[in-house]
Amino acid sequence: MLSYIVLPKGEPLFSPYATTVSVDDEAAGVFVVLSSCSDEAHVKLKIDFAEWPLVCEAVERLRKEWVGK
């Protein structure tokens, strides 16, 4: 399985701020999986590849609104 870990600069791989991005192939189709671990819980979010461009668009709109261009 191929995966990437996204985390703030200077944080260790086991940081609670680390997000793992991977692919999960189920009988229902292939999904992008975002997961994160903290002391409180393990969170896993599956997003259908067909929905991914819409999710990215929504994130980009929010980024521009909150962070600026």
KOLTORLUM-300308 format. One record per residue (C-alpha): residue number from 1; residue in one letter; x, y, z. Coordinates in steps of 0.5 Angstrom, whole numbers, always signed. Layout:
! KOLTORLUM-300308
(NUM; 'A'; (X; Y; Z)),
...
END
This chain:
! KOLTORLUM-300308
(1; 'M'; (+0; +0; +0)),
(2; 'L'; (+3; +7; -2)),
(3; 'S'; (+1; +12; +3)),
(4; 'Y'; (+4; +19; +5)),
(5; 'I'; (+4; +23; +11)),
(6; 'V'; (+3; +30; +12)),
(7; 'L'; (+5; +34; +18)),
(8; 'P'; (+8; +41; +20)),
(9; 'K'; (+15; +42; +19)),
(10; 'G'; (+19; +40; +25)),
(11; 'E'; (+14; +35; +28)),
(12; 'P'; (+16; +28; +28)),
(13; 'L'; (+12; +22; +24)),
(14; 'F'; (+8; +20; +31)),
(15; 'S'; (+6; +27; +32)),
(16; 'P'; (-2; +28; +33)),
(17; 'Y'; (-2; +33; +28)),
(18; 'A'; (+1; +28; +23)),
(19; 'T'; (-5; +26; +17)),
(20; 'T'; (-4; +20; +13)),
(21; 'V'; (-6; +20; +6)),
(22; 'S'; (-7; +13; +3)),
(23; 'V'; (-12; +9; -2)),
(24; 'D'; (-17; +4; +0)),
(25; 'D'; (-19; -1; -5)),
(26; 'E'; (-26; -4; -3)),
(27; 'A'; (-31; -8; -7)),
(28; 'A'; (-35; -2; -7)),
(29; 'G'; (-29; +2; -11)),
(30; 'V'; (-23; +6; -9)),
(31; 'F'; (-23; +11; -4)),
(32; 'V'; (-18; +17; -1)),
(33; 'V'; (-17; +15; +6)),
(34; 'L'; (-15; +21; +11)),
(35; 'S'; (-13; +19; +18)),
(36; 'S'; (-10; +22; +24)),
(37; 'C'; (-8; +19; +31)),
(38; 'S'; (-8; +23; +37)),
(39; 'D'; (-8; +21; +45)),
(40; 'E'; (-16; +21; +45)),
(41; 'A'; (-18; +17; +38)),
(42; 'H'; (-16; +15; +31)),
(43; 'V'; (-20; +18; +26)),
(44; 'K'; (-21; +16; +19)),
(45; 'L'; (-25; +19; +13)),
(46; 'K'; (-26; +16; +7)),
(47; 'I'; (-27; +20; +0)),
(48; 'D'; (-30; +17; -6)),
(49; 'F'; (-25; +19; -12)),
(50; 'A'; (-31; +22; -16)),
(51; 'E'; (-32; +27; -10)),
(52; 'W'; (-25; +28; -9)),
(53; 'P'; (-25; +34; -14)),
(54; 'L'; (-31; +37; -10)),
(55; 'V'; (-27; +37; -4)),
(56; 'C'; (-21; +40; -6)),
(57; 'E'; (-25; +46; -9)),
(58; 'A'; (-29; +47; -2)),
(59; 'V'; (-22; +47; +1)),
(60; 'E'; (-19; +52; -3)),
(61; 'R'; (-25; +56; -3)),
(62; 'L'; (-25; +56; +5)),
(63; 'R'; (-17; +57; +5)),
(64; 'K'; (-18; +63; +0)),
(65; 'E'; (-23; +66; +5)),
(66; 'W'; (-20; +65; +11)),
(67; 'V'; (-12; +65; +10)),
(68; 'G'; (-12; +70; +4)),
(69; 'K'; (-10; +69; -3)),
END
